[in-house]
Amino acid sequence: MNEVKRPRKPLMFYYAIVLLALILFNALVMPFLTNPGVQEIDYSEFMKMTEDKKIAEVMIEDNKIIFKSTDGNFYKTGLVNDPDLTERLYQSGARFESQIVEQMSPLLSILLSWVLPMVLIIGVGQYFSKKLMENAGGGAGSMMFGMGKSNAKVYVKSTSGIKFDDVAGEDEAKEILSEIVDFLENPKKYEAIGAKMPKGALLVGPPGTGKTLLAKAVAGEANVPFFSISGSEFVEMFVGMGAAKVRDLFKQANEKAPCIVFIDEVDAIGGKRDGRIGGNDEREQTLNQLLVEMDGFTNNEGVIVMAATNRSDILDPALLRPGRFDRRIVVNYPDVKGREEILKVHSRNKPLAPDVDLAVLARRTPYFTGADLMNVMNEAALLTARKGLEQIDMSAIEEAITRVMAGPEKKSRKVTEMDRKLVAYHEGGHAIVAHYIPECDDVHEITTIPRGSAGGYTMYLPQEEFHYVTTARMKAQMASAMGGRVAEALVFGDVTTGASSDIKQATEIARSMVTEYGMSSKLGPVYLGTEHEVFLGKSFSQQNSGFSEMVNEDIDGEVHKLLQEAYDRAKSILSEHIDQLHGLAKLLIEKEKIDKNEFLSFMNAPAEKAIETTFAEDAEAPAEALPAAEEPAPEETEE
């Protein structure tokens, strides 16, 4: 994309230039005009000229001496403590004067210091105000200091830049946007069968999923001008300035129609109007002006408005109705196929080793956005370059994925033997419970090496992605999350703070099952969730759950029941396979990190071999000697 227009500088910029010039004039030129041709010399030279009787006139002030030599030149020097100075000057024949250097007249001084600056400021202000009003066609109030001027950047099609081929994982969105581009390039094909140009397209999706990237691709593909501006750029300090910017933006767009206007983060100005007195008048005026420009009495034929937001729930209904945003394009998390295509895009210019399998990496990164995957490949390239290698291998990308999720390894952290044992049993508990529950994902990696604030983690690799999660699967995830706490209690007779994130994860799943998915046997299929939206004047005190305290108690009881069932299930599995838990913990202490193949090899080994690897005698340590373990990272599950 090539930018063909830059925002004009505001009027305040030219005022600042004039003021700076005046300050320099008063500091550098005025002293020369006041005291022309005065040379500064040191006091010793002044004393020598006094002895040589070369001083004709002299004037002594508080801190300096100004004198005129016999050859007609003017000099000045600093005043020092010299009691005999007056006598020596008198003997040398110098005349004492009250004024030696001819000063500027008071009238000229006033003209240069006050009148000229005011004339320049007023003249510059009138000139540039006239130019701005001529260019924008608005009033002086709307264009003052450039605040009513749109700062939108304009792009046209170029040979370089982002195209649809550079965007992967969003085929449906590209298809709809390609239709818009084709409509702008070939309008007669659609008009021939009575089709009208759509007014707008709204890109909705979580952060990092590629909404702005798709807009850049449209700008790269379209053979029409493309205006790009952020929603926050419409917000000004004075009421009415945002609406003036909207008017100016659409005025420019109409002059270049057919064209596309893209507003990024449109929720900054498009939030619901609450109608309260004393609300955000500036934002509401800006929104009202946008509504009028998109589908009002004004004729904006040939102007398509694209917008992007990750908070469509707070947008004003008037903005979303047909006739304004006719297309609502959901840009969601890419599926496993989409992630593989995204990885291919971001690995185009990177030398990959033969062992790199992008399909495995796509399965390894559920719920990663396009921005996350780009960061993974860049991190892998950095790790490879740091090691001095020429190709990015699978281990580098695996390490990059883990870094993005949990942070870098902290091998320098001092960990006691008891802490290592705690983390080993904790992570082993997660892995063994997940191994014996069919609905759980496969264990991909277990480590006791600290990362970030975590003391260790157990990572899962789903065999396939599920768009809908069953009750059995959610209960399995809760049981696996409880595995770490259960392992601590069974082996050491006490528990630590390390399971706090696991308990939080399990509690969120249980509460969602009861309040949102209707999976409670007691409450039945009823939605009991509440919105937690705090935006544009809304607060928690204004939210109403909509059900009684008795229902609240039932919700708490059902959540506790589900969590207790998960805990008991994990306890039953680990009690039955306690020998494998001891063996796996010892293996983790020895190796610190094991992958899927090593884990399966251990779990499928004969029971006698697993018993030989136990160290149950170490498990009899007194509970009071147990320090608090580092909190493990949240486990990578499907929720």
LOLUM-874248 format. One record per residue (C-alpha): residue number from 1; x, y, z. Coordinates in nm, 3 decimals. Layout:
N
  nr      xx      yy      zz
 NUM       X       Y       Z
...
//
This chain:
639
  nr      xx      yy      zz
   1   0.000   0.000   0.000
   2   0.119   0.351  -0.075
   3   0.008   0.640   0.139
   4  -0.077   0.931  -0.086
   5  -0.190   1.188   0.165
   6  -0.062   1.311   0.496
   7  -0.259   1.504   0.758
   8  -0.212   1.878   0.746
   9  -0.031   2.038   1.037
  10  -0.264   2.214   1.282
  11  -0.271   2.593   1.312
  12  -0.103   2.574   1.653
  13   0.213   2.446   1.479
  14   0.253   2.772   1.283
  15   0.184   2.982   1.591
  16   0.460   2.797   1.770
  17   0.706   2.868   1.484
  18   0.626   3.241   1.495
  19   0.664   3.259   1.873
  20   0.998   3.076   1.858
  21   1.126   3.319   1.594
  22   1.024   3.616   1.808
  23   1.197   3.473   2.115
  24   1.519   3.425   1.919
  25   1.488   3.778   1.776
  26   1.458   3.936   2.124
  27   1.741   3.723   2.261
  28   1.992   3.767   1.977
  29   1.906   4.073   1.769
  30   1.765   4.318   2.023
  31   2.083   4.333   2.238
  32   2.284   4.415   1.925
  33   2.042   4.691   1.827
  34   2.053   4.835   2.179
  35   2.431   4.830   2.219
  36   2.595   4.824   1.873
  37   2.970   4.764   1.838
  38   3.055   4.716   2.208
  39   3.357   4.486   2.254
  40   3.418   4.300   2.579
  41   3.775   4.290   2.720
  42   3.927   4.167   3.046
  43   4.009   4.394   3.339
  44   4.390   4.373   3.298
  45   4.367   4.516   2.945
  46   4.143   4.790   3.077
  47   4.409   4.877   3.340
  48   4.680   4.888   3.071
  49   4.469   5.125   2.856
  50   4.421   5.343   3.163
  51   4.797   5.363   3.222
  52   4.855   5.442   2.854
  53   4.591   5.722   2.874
  54   4.387   5.572   2.588
  55   4.046   5.613   2.759
  56   3.841   5.915   2.650
  57   3.507   5.858   2.828
  58   3.404   5.614   3.099
  59   3.078   5.508   3.271
  60   3.085   5.289   3.586
  61   2.772   5.082   3.664
  62   2.696   4.832   3.942
  63   2.862   4.532   3.777
  64   3.043   4.659   3.466
  65   3.247   4.941   3.321
  66   3.168   5.083   2.976
  67   3.422   5.316   2.817
  68   3.518   5.480   2.489
  69   3.880   5.473   2.374
  70   4.066   5.768   2.225
  71   4.037   5.606   1.879
  72   3.654   5.605   1.903
  73   3.585   5.234   1.982
  74   3.351   5.117   2.260
  75   3.451   4.857   2.521
  76   3.312   4.701   2.837
  77   3.463   4.497   3.120
  78   3.362   4.356   3.456
  79   3.378   4.565   3.773
  80   3.619   4.446   4.047
  81   3.701   4.577   4.394
  82   3.958   4.850   4.312
  83   3.953   5.151   4.557
  84   4.203   5.353   4.351
  85   4.022   5.310   4.019
  86   3.853   5.651   4.018
  87   4.179   5.835   4.098
  88   4.373   5.658   3.820
  89   4.099   5.729   3.566
  90   4.097   6.097   3.664
  91   4.478   6.121   3.629
  92   4.465   5.954   3.287
  93   4.241   6.233   3.158
  94   3.923   6.023   3.116
  95   3.590   6.201   3.137
  96   3.312   6.047   3.347
  97   2.979   6.027   3.156
  98   2.630   5.901   3.250
  99   2.559   5.772   2.894
 100   2.822   5.656   2.651
 101   2.664   5.410   2.401
 102   2.380   5.554   2.200
 103   2.059   5.368   2.293
 104   1.762   5.278   2.074
 105   1.474   5.520   2.089
 106   1.184   5.412   2.319
 107   0.939   5.427   2.025
 108   1.150   5.192   1.813
 109   1.193   4.955   2.108
 110   0.815   4.932   2.156
 111   0.761   4.875   1.785
 112   1.010   4.589   1.773
 113   0.921   4.428   2.107
 114   0.538   4.448   2.103
 115   0.380   4.581   1.785
 116   0.575   4.364   1.537
 117   0.509   4.034   1.725
 118   0.136   4.102   1.751
 119   0.112   4.190   1.381
 120   0.295   3.870   1.287
 121   0.079   3.647   1.512
 122  -0.250   3.797   1.391
 123  -0.139   3.789   1.028
 124  -0.023   3.426   1.039
 125  -0.341   3.324   1.221
 126  -0.569   3.486   0.966
 127  -0.375   3.349   0.669
 128  -0.370   2.986   0.780
 129  -0.727   2.995   0.913
 130  -0.840   3.109   0.571
 131  -0.640   2.831   0.403
 132  -0.777   2.563   0.636
 133  -1.135   2.679   0.583
 134  -1.086   2.682   0.205
 135  -0.947   2.328   0.209
 136  -1.211   2.183   0.444
 137  -1.511   2.390   0.346
 138  -1.608   2.429   0.713
 139  -1.643   2.713   0.956
 140  -1.366   2.870   1.159
 141  -1.492   2.709   1.477
 142  -1.478   2.360   1.333
 143  -1.124   2.399   1.198
 144  -0.958   2.589   1.482
 145  -0.617   2.443   1.554
 146  -0.695   2.154   1.318
 147  -0.917   1.977   1.574
 148  -1.207   1.941   1.333
 149  -0.986   1.801   1.059
 150  -0.985   1.429   0.993
 151  -0.647   1.260   1.036
 152  -0.737   0.963   0.818
 153  -0.458   0.812   0.610
 154  -0.533   0.739   0.248
 155  -0.387   0.437   0.067
 156  -0.411   0.323  -0.292
 157  -0.332  -0.009  -0.455
 158   0.039  -0.089  -0.483
 159   0.252  -0.375  -0.610
 160   0.384  -0.442  -0.259
 161   0.194  -0.472   0.064
 162  -0.045  -0.717   0.224
 163  -0.279  -0.912  -0.003
 164  -0.540  -1.181   0.056
 165  -0.273  -1.444  -0.009
 166  -0.093  -1.318   0.302
 167  -0.398  -1.385   0.521
 168  -0.470  -1.745   0.620
 169  -0.722  -1.922   0.839
 170  -1.017  -1.694   0.752
 171  -1.145  -1.817   0.416
 172  -1.507  -1.711   0.475
 173  -1.407  -1.357   0.575
 174  -1.181  -1.325   0.271
 175  -1.463  -1.442   0.045
 176  -1.703  -1.174   0.173
 177  -1.439  -0.901   0.157
 178  -1.332  -1.012  -0.192
 179  -1.693  -0.962  -0.299
 180  -1.680  -0.603  -0.170
 181  -1.356  -0.536  -0.356
 182  -1.503  -0.682  -0.676
 183  -1.816  -0.471  -0.634
 184  -1.603  -0.155  -0.620
 185  -1.392  -0.257  -0.920
 186  -1.685  -0.384  -1.134
 187  -2.001  -0.206  -1.015
 188  -2.187  -0.250  -1.347
 189  -2.184  -0.629  -1.314
 190  -2.389  -0.603  -0.995
 191  -2.604  -0.308  -1.098
 192  -2.715  -0.500  -1.405
 193  -2.915  -0.739  -1.187
 194  -3.032  -0.473  -0.942
 195  -2.781  -0.533  -0.664
 196  -2.692  -0.235  -0.448
 197  -2.354  -0.166  -0.300
 198  -2.341  -0.262   0.071
 199  -2.307   0.028   0.312
 200  -2.067  -0.131   0.556
 201  -1.890  -0.440   0.686
 202  -1.818  -0.500   1.055
 203  -1.527  -0.726   1.151
 204  -1.590  -0.881   1.493
 205  -1.359  -1.109   1.685
 206  -1.118  -1.150   1.975
 207  -0.793  -0.950   1.982
 208  -0.516  -1.082   1.759
 209  -0.738  -1.282   1.521
 210  -0.655  -1.068   1.217
 211  -0.928  -0.803   1.182
 212  -0.691  -0.518   1.101
 213  -0.482  -0.752   0.886
 214  -0.788  -0.830   0.676
 215  -0.854  -0.457   0.636
 216  -0.495  -0.408   0.518
 217  -0.546  -0.691   0.269
 218  -0.858  -0.517   0.135
 219  -0.654  -0.199   0.096
 220  -0.389  -0.398  -0.089
 221  -0.641  -0.565  -0.320
 222  -0.879  -0.278  -0.387
 223  -0.814  -0.051  -0.683
 224  -0.984   0.238  -0.499
 225  -0.873   0.486  -0.230
 226  -0.870   0.340   0.119
 227  -0.917   0.571   0.420
 228  -0.789   0.434   0.751
 229  -0.853   0.592   1.093
 230  -0.884   0.474   1.453
 231  -1.200   0.530   1.654
 232  -1.004   0.703   1.930
 233  -0.887   0.972   1.684
 234  -1.241   1.112   1.675
 235  -1.235   1.186   2.048
 236  -1.146   1.550   2.122
 237  -1.137   1.769   2.428
 238  -1.414   2.003   2.304
 239  -1.769   1.891   2.236
 240  -1.846   1.886   1.865
 241  -1.492   1.836   1.739
 242  -1.540   1.459   1.694
 243  -1.854   1.513   1.487
 244  -1.665   1.769   1.276
 245  -1.396   1.509   1.208
 246  -1.662   1.259   1.094
 247  -1.810   1.517   0.855
 248  -1.468   1.600   0.716
 249  -1.380   1.230   0.672
 250  -1.692   1.156   0.470
 251  -1.650   1.478   0.272
 252  -1.307   1.359   0.160
 253  -1.444   1.009   0.092
 254  -1.727   1.145  -0.125
 255  -1.477   1.341  -0.332
 256  -1.281   1.019  -0.403
 257  -1.578   0.777  -0.433
 258  -1.590   0.489  -0.492
 259  -1.369   0.423  -0.192
 260  -1.345   0.240   0.141
 261  -1.338   0.397   0.488
 262  -1.193   0.175   0.762
 263  -1.251   0.262   1.130
 264  -1.040   0.051   1.364
 265  -1.166  -0.006   1.721
 266  -1.503   0.147   1.638
 267  -1.629   0.073   1.992
 268  -1.437   0.385   2.106
 269  -1.718   0.596   1.956
 270  -1.990   0.341   1.879
 271  -2.091   0.235   2.231
 272  -2.454   0.221   2.338
 273  -2.609   0.556   2.423
 274  -2.731   0.541   2.782
 275  -2.950   0.853   2.760
 276  -2.845   0.975   3.105
 277  -2.811   1.347   3.176
 278  -2.449   1.444   3.203
 279  -2.333   1.152   2.992
 280  -2.055   1.157   2.737
 281  -2.197   1.425   2.507
 282  -1.889   1.435   2.285
 283  -1.894   1.060   2.217
 284  -2.270   1.059   2.157
 285  -2.250   1.352   1.914
 286  -1.972   1.174   1.726
 287  -2.179   0.856   1.709
 288  -2.489   1.044   1.593
 289  -2.291   1.209   1.315
 290  -2.152   0.871   1.208
 291  -2.505   0.728   1.194
 292  -2.622   1.018   0.978
 293  -2.329   0.991   0.740
 294  -2.373   0.615   0.694
 295  -2.747   0.617   0.625
 296  -2.905   0.958   0.657
 297  -3.022   1.232   0.423
 298  -2.666   1.284   0.304
 299  -2.576   1.106  -0.019
 300  -2.267   0.890   0.035
 301  -2.305   0.663  -0.266
 302  -1.990   0.470  -0.346
 303  -1.849   0.490   0.008
 304  -1.821   0.157   0.193
 305  -1.747   0.173   0.564
 306  -1.546  -0.108   0.721
 307  -1.501  -0.126   1.097
 308  -1.330  -0.359   1.343
 309  -1.404  -0.429   1.708
 310  -1.358  -0.699   1.970
 311  -1.652  -0.568   2.176
 312  -1.957  -0.595   1.957
 313  -2.176  -0.648   2.264
 314  -2.146  -0.281   2.362
 315  -2.209  -0.130   2.017
 316  -2.522   0.079   1.971
 317  -2.809  -0.113   1.802
 318  -2.863   0.175   1.558
 319  -2.511   0.122   1.427
 320  -2.565  -0.250   1.366
 321  -2.892  -0.240   1.175
 322  -2.909  -0.323   0.802
 323  -2.841  -0.018   0.589
 324  -2.541   0.075   0.797
 325  -2.341  -0.241   0.859
 326  -2.493  -0.486   0.612
 327  -2.215  -0.741   0.660
 328  -2.119  -0.879   1.000
 329  -1.801  -1.083   0.957
 330  -1.694  -1.292   1.257
 331  -1.316  -1.335   1.271
 332  -1.276  -1.604   1.536
 333  -0.995  -1.822   1.663
 334  -0.862  -2.031   1.372
 335  -0.924  -2.406   1.375
 336  -0.645  -2.661   1.343
 337  -0.644  -2.636   0.964
 338  -0.643  -2.258   0.979
 339  -0.355  -2.257   1.225
 340  -0.154  -2.481   0.993
 341  -0.213  -2.239   0.705
 342  -0.116  -1.943   0.924
 343   0.206  -2.119   1.025
 344   0.283  -2.172   0.656
 345   0.239  -1.800   0.591
 346   0.467  -1.696   0.878
 347   0.734  -1.954   0.786
 348   0.765  -1.855   0.420
 349   1.093  -1.668   0.458
 350   1.232  -1.886   0.736
 351   1.460  -2.189   0.680
 352   1.281  -2.483   0.842
 353   1.456  -2.809   0.928
 354   1.320  -3.135   0.778
 355   1.182  -3.248   1.115
 356   0.937  -2.955   1.140
 357   0.578  -3.076   1.118
 358   0.338  -2.782   1.095
 359   0.035  -3.011   1.135
 360   0.161  -3.124   1.478
 361   0.237  -2.764   1.573
 362  -0.116  -2.664   1.473
 363  -0.259  -2.931   1.706
 364  -0.015  -2.817   1.973
 365  -0.152  -2.462   1.971
 366  -0.530  -2.473   2.037
 367  -0.694  -2.131   2.070
 368  -0.383  -1.953   1.944
 369  -0.460  -1.645   1.736
 370  -0.278  -1.541   1.421
 371  -0.080  -1.289   1.624
 372   0.021  -1.562   1.869
 373   0.140  -1.790   1.588
 374   0.338  -1.509   1.428
 375   0.502  -1.446   1.765
 376   0.581  -1.818   1.799
 377   0.762  -1.834   1.465
 378   0.952  -1.514   1.537
 379   1.052  -1.643   1.880
 380   1.172  -1.970   1.725
 381   1.382  -1.775   1.474
 382   1.536  -1.572   1.757
 383   1.620  -1.887   1.954
 384   1.779  -2.045   1.646
 385   1.988  -1.738   1.569
 386   2.099  -1.716   1.932
 387   2.232  -2.073   1.912
 388   2.415  -2.002   1.586
 389   2.214  -2.255   1.384
 390   2.109  -2.214   1.021
 391   1.771  -2.392   1.029
 392   1.474  -2.370   1.265
 393   1.408  -2.719   1.397
 394   1.108  -2.867   1.575
 395   1.259  -2.830   1.922
 396   1.307  -2.455   1.871
 397   0.941  -2.409   1.773
 398   0.824  -2.629   2.063
 399   1.029  -2.416   2.301
 400   0.889  -2.099   2.144
 401   0.532  -2.223   2.197
 402   0.603  -2.295   2.562
 403   0.768  -1.955   2.602
 404   0.464  -1.779   2.462
 405   0.231  -1.968   2.698
 406   0.435  -1.985   3.020
 407   0.745  -1.770   2.976
 408   1.113  -1.867   2.960
 409   1.267  -2.135   3.177
 410   1.418  -2.014   3.504
 411   1.700  -2.259   3.549
 412   1.887  -2.014   3.770
 413   1.614  -2.022   4.036
 414   1.725  -2.202   4.349
 415   1.482  -2.486   4.420
 416   1.511  -2.706   4.730
 417   1.489  -3.083   4.707
 418   1.155  -3.081   4.890
 419   1.014  -2.826   4.641
 420   1.132  -3.037   4.350
 421   0.965  -3.343   4.500
 422   0.642  -3.149   4.559
 423   0.627  -3.021   4.202
 424   0.711  -3.369   4.065
 425   0.425  -3.533   4.256
 426   0.190  -3.245   4.174
 427   0.249  -3.262   3.797
 428   0.257  -3.641   3.807
 429  -0.089  -3.637   3.966
 430  -0.227  -3.429   3.678
 431  -0.074  -3.657   3.416
 432  -0.184  -3.991   3.568
 433  -0.544  -3.880   3.621
 434  -0.561  -3.751   3.261
 435  -0.410  -4.079   3.135
 436  -0.679  -4.296   3.294
 437  -0.980  -4.082   3.191
 438  -1.069  -4.141   2.823
 439  -1.229  -3.797   2.778
 440  -0.906  -3.614   2.871
 441  -0.655  -3.496   2.611
 442  -0.326  -3.682   2.570
 443  -0.037  -3.572   2.790
 444   0.216  -3.402   2.564
 445   0.486  -3.282   2.805
 446   0.556  -3.271   3.178
 447   0.827  -3.060   3.339
 448   0.938  -2.948   3.683
 449   1.151  -2.661   3.548
 450   1.011  -2.326   3.670
 451   0.871  -2.092   3.408
 452   0.752  -1.744   3.498
 453   0.571  -1.771   3.831
 454   0.503  -2.142   3.780
 455   0.700  -2.421   3.942
 456   0.616  -2.668   3.663
 457   0.340  -2.764   3.425
 458   0.163  -3.050   3.250
 459   0.076  -2.982   2.887
 460  -0.190  -3.164   2.687
 461  -0.226  -3.224   2.315
 462  -0.583  -3.273   2.189
 463  -0.628  -3.536   1.919
 464  -0.898  -3.325   1.758
 465  -1.077  -3.000   1.825
 466  -1.432  -2.998   1.953
 467  -1.668  -2.714   1.874
 468  -1.904  -2.841   2.143
 469  -1.782  -2.978   2.474
 470  -1.976  -3.256   2.646
 471  -2.053  -3.286   3.016
 472  -1.824  -3.590   3.044
 473  -1.536  -3.397   2.892
 474  -1.578  -3.100   3.127
 475  -1.593  -3.331   3.429
 476  -1.278  -3.502   3.307
 477  -1.100  -3.168   3.285
 478  -1.200  -3.086   3.642
 479  -1.076  -3.423   3.768
 480  -0.742  -3.376   3.592
 481  -0.709  -3.028   3.740
 482  -0.765  -3.173   4.087
 483  -0.498  -3.439   4.033
 484  -0.216  -3.218   4.162
 485  -0.389  -3.133   4.491
 486  -0.492  -3.497   4.545
 487  -0.134  -3.618   4.486
 488   0.000  -3.377   4.748
 489  -0.257  -3.492   5.005
 490  -0.203  -3.865   4.941
 491   0.178  -3.859   4.947
 492   0.262  -3.592   5.203
 493  -0.051  -3.582   5.418
 494  -0.073  -3.206   5.362
 495  -0.146  -2.964   5.078
 496   0.031  -2.652   4.948
 497  -0.057  -2.330   4.770
 498   0.059  -2.478   4.440
 499  -0.290  -2.591   4.337
 500  -0.454  -2.246   4.351
 501  -0.465  -2.199   3.973
 502  -0.592  -2.558   3.928
 503  -0.875  -2.499   4.175
 504  -0.961  -2.171   4.004
 505  -0.972  -2.343   3.666
 506  -1.193  -2.626   3.795
 507  -1.425  -2.381   3.973
 508  -1.474  -2.175   3.656
 509  -1.565  -2.488   3.463
 510  -1.811  -2.601   3.730
 511  -1.977  -2.260   3.757
 512  -2.014  -2.237   3.379
 513  -2.174  -2.583   3.373
 514  -2.431  -2.476   3.632
 515  -2.507  -2.115   3.529
 516  -2.449  -2.105   3.153
 517  -2.481  -2.454   3.006
 518  -2.770  -2.592   3.213
 519  -2.573  -2.905   3.315
 520  -2.690  -2.910   3.678
 521  -2.906  -3.204   3.781
 522  -3.087  -2.994   4.043
 523  -3.137  -2.661   3.865
 524  -3.190  -2.810   3.520
 525  -3.156  -2.644   3.178
 526  -3.184  -2.280   3.279
 527  -2.948  -1.991   3.204
 528  -2.835  -1.823   3.525
 529  -2.534  -1.630   3.400
 530  -2.484  -1.254   3.442
 531  -2.313  -1.002   3.221
 532  -1.995  -0.850   3.363
 533  -1.975  -0.554   3.132
 534  -1.828  -0.236   3.284
 535  -1.814   0.027   3.012
 536  -1.933   0.379   2.937
 537  -2.072   0.463   3.280
 538  -2.196   0.117   3.376
 539  -2.086  -0.030   3.706
 540  -2.128  -0.350   3.904
 541  -2.384  -0.184   4.129
 542  -2.618  -0.142   3.832
 543  -2.612  -0.510   3.739
 544  -2.889  -0.737   3.855
 545  -2.852  -1.113   3.861
 546  -3.225  -1.156   3.808
 547  -3.272  -1.446   4.052
 548  -3.325  -1.494   4.425
 549  -3.082  -1.569   4.707
 550  -3.221  -1.923   4.727
 551  -3.114  -1.981   4.366
 552  -2.772  -1.839   4.453
 553  -2.741  -2.093   4.731
 554  -2.843  -2.372   4.495
 555  -2.579  -2.258   4.245
 556  -2.309  -2.262   4.511
 557  -2.424  -2.605   4.626
 558  -2.417  -2.751   4.274
 559  -2.073  -2.600   4.202
 560  -1.938  -2.749   4.525
 561  -2.094  -3.085   4.441
 562  -1.925  -3.096   4.099
 563  -1.587  -2.998   4.245
 564  -1.614  -3.261   4.517
 565  -1.702  -3.528   4.261
 566  -1.396  -3.430   4.057
 567  -1.174  -3.445   4.366
 568  -1.308  -3.787   4.466
 569  -1.260  -3.918   4.113
 570  -0.898  -3.803   4.103
 571  -0.838  -3.949   4.449
 572  -0.978  -4.285   4.343
 573  -0.751  -4.302   4.037
 574  -0.435  -4.196   4.219
 575  -0.502  -4.425   4.515
 576  -0.533  -4.718   4.277
 577  -0.216  -4.624   4.086
 578  -0.006  -4.488   4.374
 579   0.298  -4.690   4.268
 580   0.296  -4.530   3.925
 581   0.268  -4.190   4.090
 582   0.585  -4.258   4.294
 583   0.769  -4.385   3.987
 584   0.667  -4.094   3.767
 585   0.769  -3.844   4.034
 586   1.114  -4.002   4.057
 587   1.147  -3.995   3.679
 588   1.057  -3.624   3.674
 589   1.311  -3.544   3.944
 590   1.582  -3.721   3.746
 591   1.502  -3.582   3.401
 592   1.310  -3.260   3.490
 593   1.122  -3.287   3.159
 594   0.962  -3.580   2.977
 595   0.768  -3.586   2.651
 596   0.466  -3.787   2.539
 597   0.664  -4.093   2.427
 598   0.858  -4.115   2.754
 599   0.538  -4.075   2.955
 600   0.354  -4.348   2.763
 601   0.656  -4.576   2.782
 602   0.656  -4.540   3.160
 603   0.280  -4.583   3.199
 604   0.280  -4.899   2.981
 605   0.577  -5.055   3.163
 606   0.514  -5.365   3.380
 607   0.391  -5.294   3.731
 608   0.699  -5.456   3.886
 609   0.927  -5.208   3.711
 610   0.716  -4.917   3.829
 611   0.735  -5.042   4.187
 612   1.114  -5.059   4.169
 613   1.131  -4.689   4.086
 614   0.935  -4.573   4.390
 615   1.077  -4.400   4.688
 616   0.787  -4.423   4.927
 617   1.027  -4.391   5.220
 618   1.084  -4.029   5.119
 619   0.713  -3.966   5.127
 620   0.703  -4.017   5.501
 621   0.852  -3.673   5.567
 622   0.664  -3.481   5.839
 623   0.395  -3.256   5.702
 624   0.505  -2.959   5.913
 625   0.840  -2.953   5.730
 626   0.662  -2.904   5.401
 627   0.732  -2.564   5.245
 628   0.487  -2.389   5.015
 629   0.546  -2.504   4.659
 630   0.562  -2.271   4.365
 631   0.227  -2.227   4.198
 632   0.216  -2.433   3.879
 633   0.099  -2.282   3.554
 634  -0.261  -2.327   3.436
 635  -0.282  -2.649   3.243
 636  -0.350  -2.632   2.874
 637  -0.700  -2.771   2.839
 638  -0.987  -2.714   2.603
 639  -1.184  -2.459   2.800
//
